[in-house]
Amino acid sequence: MSKIYFDPQQFANAYLSTQEFKPSNYESEQEMLDEAFAVYLMAFEHARKYVEKTQNDG
């Protein structure tokens, strides 16, 4: 069976693209960017841990 390669960065990019950031929900553009970056980092870290776990299990 062939391996499916999983890139945490692509996962984080895809996850971030599904989020909706409305400028009206933030006091400034910087606040909105900070939240988007935090969401990206959280998704990336989750994906990285998944890759590490599956590599160690297999």
MODELLER restraints for C-alpha pairs under 7 A, 6 or more apart:
rsr = mdl.restraints
at = mdl.atoms
rsr.add(forms.Gaussian(group=physical.xy_distance, feature=features.Distance(at['CA:8:A'], at['CA:44:A']), mean=5.48, stdev=0.5))
rsr.add(forms.Gaussian(group=physical.xy_distance, feature=features.Distance(at['CA:8:A'], at['CA:47:A']), mean=4.85, stdev=0.5))
rsr.add(forms.Gaussian(group=physical.xy_distance, feature=features.Distance(at['CA:8:A'], at['CA:48:A']), mean=5.43, stdev=0.5))
rsr.add(forms.Gaussian(group=physical.xy_distance, feature=features.Distance(at['CA:9:A'], at['CA:44:A']), mean=5.95, stdev=0.5))
rsr.add(forms.Gaussian(group=physical.xy_distance, feature=features.Distance(at['CA:11:A'], at['CA:44:A']), mean=6.98, stdev=0.5))
rsr.add(forms.Gaussian(group=physical.xy_distance, feature=features.Distance(at['CA:11:A'], at['CA:47:A']), mean=6.81, stdev=0.5))
rsr.add(forms.Gaussian(group=physical.xy_distance, feature=features.Distance(at['CA:12:A'], at['CA:40:A']), mean=5.57, stdev=0.5))
rsr.add(forms.Gaussian(group=physical.xy_distance, feature=features.Distance(at['CA:12:A'], at['CA:43:A']), mean=4.94, stdev=0.5))
rsr.add(forms.Gaussian(group=physical.xy_distance, feature=features.Distance(at['CA:12:A'], at['CA:44:A']), mean=4.84, stdev=0.5))
rsr.add(forms.Gaussian(group=physical.xy_distance, feature=features.Distance(at['CA:15:A'], at['CA:43:A']), mean=6.92, stdev=0.5))
rsr.add(forms.Gaussian(group=physical.xy_distance, feature=features.Distance(at['CA:16:A'], at['CA:39:A']), mean=6.84, stdev=0.5))
rsr.add(forms.Gaussian(group=physical.xy_distance, feature=features.Distance(at['CA:16:A'], at['CA:40:A']), mean=5.84, stdev=0.5))
rsr.add(forms.Gaussian(group=physical.xy_distance, feature=features.Distance(at['CA:21:A'], at['CA:32:A']), mean=6.99, stdev=0.5))
rsr.add(forms.Gaussian(group=physical.xy_distance, feature=features.Distance(at['CA:23:A'], at['CA:29:A']), mean=6.93, stdev=0.5))
rsr.add(forms.Gaussian(group=physical.xy_distance, feature=features.Distance(at['CA:23:A'], at['CA:32:A']), mean=6.91, stdev=0.5))
rsr.add(forms.Gaussian(group=physical.xy_distance, feature=features.Distance(at['CA:26:A'], at['CA:32:A']), mean=5.92, stdev=0.5))
